[in-house]
Amino acid sequence: MHRWTLELPLFAIIMTPPQHDVLTIETIPVESCDDGTVVALVTINRPNKLNALNVDVTTAMKEMVAWAESEDLVRCIIITGAQPLAPEEGKRAKPNAFVAGADITEFQGAGVEEIKIKFTNNAIETLWNLSKPTIAMVDGFALGGGLEVACSCDIRIASTRSKFGTPEINLGLIPGYGGTQRLVALLGYGKAMEMVYTGEMIDAVEAHRIGLLNHVVDADDLKQRTLEMACLIASKSSHTLRVAKKVLRSALDEGLTKGVATEARLFAELFSTEDQEIGVKAFLNRDKAHWKHR
């Protein structure tokens, strides 16, 4: 049974998270906040299988999302993959992996209806619909379903040794966890077509150049850089962050005209919140904002 580390002040009340062997969570206090605010560092933990997605992982991810959504003190979620285990004597070490794809052994003998149910009500879509900010911390291979997990997060930060690709075409398949749609949104039609058609991998530098990644850093700096961004985001008003995420997503779902109207409406509605008043007063007084909706 894995650990769920809950490093919270004594006054913080947090529900007991669900227990799984394939997913670990560490909660990291945000130093700039004094109310128990935390970042949840979620690690997909199948290093012997390059953290490939199977039914246990996807079930655990759904439960993690429900937990994170319900916990007010959890303000930002980082998704990453476990580091490779030390190799047995005489054997070669496995490479680093974020998620090297779906566990193909679960595809054998599966029929159309079974796959349709599995991929329609899936964990990656659940992660995508989480109302709180999410960051993919990628160190190593992010292929197939792994790339789709990364694309379902709001922000992607990767190490220089990371590789990205959609190799499903080599199995006679296409991405099935929303990858075709999110890659077009992130990269544009032509580059998404190239990745899906060829199945070839690209390195982190190229992934950053084409807009797949927000940042590329040395592997030794990856965790620190990701935590810095997560803690910065977590220090903002949680209500305003939810509104921002909703409005930004409307650009994908509604198109320009409707999206601008949605933005105007939700922007105006923020003027009815205490956090807007707190933020404006803090700015004018050159003071730190102490948000009501944390």
HELIX and SHEET records of a PDB file:
HELIX    1   1 PRO A   47  LYS A   49  5                                   3    
HELIX    2   2 VAL A   55  SER A   70  1                                  16    
HELIX    3   3 ILE A  104  PHE A  107  5                                   4    
HELIX    4   4 VAL A  112  THR A  120  1                                   9    
HELIX    5   5 ALA A  123  TRP A  128  1                                   6    
HELIX    6   6 GLY A  145  CYS A  151  1                                   7    
HELIX    7   7 PRO A  167  LEU A  171  5                                   5    
HELIX    8   8 GLY A  179  LEU A  187  1                                   9    
HELIX    9   9 TYR A  189  THR A  198  1                                  10    
HELIX   10  10 ALA A  204  ARG A  209  1                                   6    
HELIX   11  11 ALA A  219  ASP A  221  5                                   3    
HELIX   12  12 LEU A  222  ALA A  234  1                                  13    
HELIX   13  13 SER A  238  ASP A  253  1                                  16    
HELIX   14  14 GLY A  255  GLU A  269  1                                  15    
HELIX   15  15 LEU A  270  SER A  272  5                                   3    
HELIX   16  16 GLU A  274  LEU A  284  1                                  11    
SHEET    1   A 7 TRP A   4  LEU A   6  0                                        
SHEET    2   A 7 LEU A  23  PRO A  29  1                                        
SHEET    3   A 7 VAL A  38  ILE A  44 -1                                        
SHEET    4   A 7 VAL A  74  GLY A  81  1                                        
SHEET    5   A 7 THR A 134  VAL A 138  1                                        
SHEET    6   A 7 ILE A 155  SER A 159  1                                        
SHEET    7   A 7 HIS A 215  VAL A 217  1                                        
SHEET    1   B 4 ALA A  97  VAL A  99  0                                        
SHEET    2   B 4 PHE A 141  LEU A 143  1                                        
SHEET    3   B 4 LYS A 163  GLY A 165  1                                        
SHEET    4   B 4 ILE A 202  ASP A 203 -1                                        
END                                                                             
